[in-house]
Amino acid sequence: MVFSNKYRVIQFLRFCTVGLGNTAVDFTAFFLLTLGGVPYLLAQALSYSAGIVNSYFFNRRWTFRVTHKANVLEAANFVVVNVFSLLVASVLLAVLHDSYHLNLWFCKFVATGAGIVVNFAGSRLWVFAENQKARGEVS
């Protein structure tokens, strides 16, 4: 279970704190791009991508407390998890907005929440799992 102990809850809260900064960048870029006439799905991809590098470094160091030197495989895995999170969020955004005709900003908030859950699970259980296994934090 992802939240079965106090440390995991703290870890998730740290992940969310890092995510707040990335989300601020995401929403600001999304807002500016869509106001500038960029199609919303392209704006979604561009705005989401803006926070990936920052997210990698802060989550690696602070959230998941990785101590070994960064490597290409770990960074690539992080990108894969983020691309998958982006895909999940984008599909949900499109379905809610295009199929159900809900307010775009409401859809963006819902899609972002889903992306956060997918991203945390992927980061914790796959990208940074080896470091946590070494410390006995992942079962």
C-alpha positions as CSV (number, residue, x, y, z in Angstrom):
1,M,0.0,0.0,0.0
2,V,1.4,3.4,-1.0
3,F,0.3,5.2,2.3
4,S,0.7,2.4,4.9
5,N,3.1,4.3,7.2
6,K,3.9,7.8,8.4
7,Y,7.1,8.1,6.2
8,R,5.1,7.4,3.1
9,V,2.6,10.1,4.0
10,I,5.4,12.6,4.6
11,Q,7.0,11.5,1.3
12,F,3.7,12.1,-0.6
13,L,3.4,15.5,1.1
14,R,6.9,16.4,0.0
15,F,6.1,15.2,-3.5
16,C,3.0,17.4,-3.5
17,T,5.0,20.4,-2.3
18,V,7.5,20.0,-5.2
19,G,4.5,19.5,-7.4
20,L,2.9,22.8,-6.3
21,G,5.9,24.7,-7.8
22,N,5.7,22.6,-11.0
23,T,1.9,23.0,-11.1
24,A,2.3,26.8,-10.8
25,V,4.6,26.8,-13.8
26,D,2.3,24.4,-15.6
27,F,-0.8,26.4,-15.1
28,T,0.9,29.7,-15.9
29,A,2.3,28.4,-19.1
30,F,-1.0,26.7,-20.0
31,F,-2.9,29.9,-19.3
32,L,-0.5,32.0,-21.4
33,L,-0.4,29.6,-24.3
34,T,-4.1,29.1,-24.5
35,L,-4.7,32.9,-24.3
36,G,-2.2,33.2,-27.1
37,G,-4.3,30.8,-29.3
38,V,-2.3,27.6,-28.9
39,P,-4.6,24.6,-29.0
40,Y,-5.2,23.3,-25.5
41,L,-3.7,19.8,-25.9
42,L,-0.5,21.3,-27.3
43,A,-0.5,23.8,-24.5
44,Q,-1.0,20.9,-22.1
45,A,2.0,19.1,-23.4
46,L,4.2,22.2,-23.5
47,S,3.2,23.5,-20.0
48,Y,3.6,20.0,-18.4
49,S,7.0,19.6,-19.9
50,A,8.2,22.8,-18.4
51,G,8.2,21.3,-14.9
52,I,9.8,17.9,-15.6
53,V,13.5,18.8,-15.1
54,N,12.8,20.8,-11.9
55,S,10.6,18.0,-10.7
56,Y,13.3,15.4,-11.3
57,F,16.0,17.2,-9.3
58,F,13.8,18.2,-6.3
59,N,11.9,14.9,-6.1
60,R,15.1,12.9,-6.5
61,R,17.0,14.8,-3.8
62,W,14.3,15.9,-1.3
63,T,11.3,13.7,-1.7
64,F,12.9,10.3,-2.3
65,R,16.3,11.2,-0.8
66,V,18.3,9.5,-3.5
67,T,22.0,9.6,-2.6
68,H,23.7,7.9,-5.5
69,K,24.8,9.8,-8.5
70,A,22.1,10.4,-11.1
71,N,22.2,8.2,-14.2
72,V,20.7,8.1,-17.6
73,L,18.4,5.1,-16.9
74,E,16.9,6.7,-13.9
75,A,16.3,10.0,-15.7
76,A,14.8,8.2,-18.7
77,N,12.5,6.2,-16.3
78,F,11.5,9.5,-14.7
79,V,10.7,10.9,-18.2
80,V,8.7,7.8,-19.0
81,V,6.6,8.1,-15.8
82,N,6.0,11.8,-16.5
83,V,5.0,11.2,-20.2
84,F,2.6,8.5,-19.0
85,S,1.2,10.9,-16.4
86,L,0.9,13.5,-19.1
87,L,-0.9,11.0,-21.3
88,V,-3.3,10.0,-18.5
89,A,-4.0,13.7,-17.7
90,S,-4.4,14.7,-21.3
91,V,-6.8,11.9,-22.1
92,L,-8.9,12.8,-19.0
93,L,-8.7,16.5,-19.9
94,A,-10.0,15.8,-23.4
95,V,-12.7,13.4,-22.4
96,L,-14.1,15.7,-19.7
97,H,-13.9,18.8,-21.8
98,D,-14.8,17.4,-25.3
99,S,-17.2,14.6,-24.3
100,Y,-18.9,16.1,-21.2
101,H,-18.4,19.8,-22.2
102,L,-17.3,20.7,-18.7
103,N,-15.5,23.9,-17.9
104,L,-11.9,23.7,-19.2
105,W,-10.3,24.9,-15.9
106,F,-12.3,22.3,-13.9
107,C,-11.2,19.6,-16.3
108,K,-7.6,20.8,-15.9
109,F,-7.8,20.5,-12.1
110,V,-9.3,17.0,-12.3
111,A,-6.8,15.9,-14.9
112,T,-3.9,17.3,-12.8
113,G,-5.0,15.4,-9.8
114,A,-5.1,12.1,-11.7
115,G,-1.6,12.9,-13.1
116,I,-0.3,13.5,-9.6
117,V,-1.4,10.1,-8.3
118,V,0.0,8.3,-11.4
119,N,3.3,10.2,-11.2
120,F,3.8,9.6,-7.5
121,A,3.1,5.9,-7.8
122,G,5.5,5.6,-10.8
123,S,8.2,7.6,-9.1
124,R,8.0,5.8,-5.8
125,L,7.5,2.3,-7.1
126,W,9.7,2.3,-10.2
127,V,12.0,5.3,-10.8
128,F,13.4,5.7,-7.3
129,A,12.5,2.3,-5.9
130,E,16.0,0.9,-5.7
131,N,17.2,3.6,-3.4
132,Q,14.2,3.1,-1.1
133,K,14.6,-0.7,-1.2
134,A,18.2,-0.2,0.0
135,R,16.8,1.8,3.0
136,G,14.0,-0.7,3.6
137,E,11.2,1.8,2.6
138,V,9.6,-0.2,-0.2
139,S,8.1,-3.6,0.3
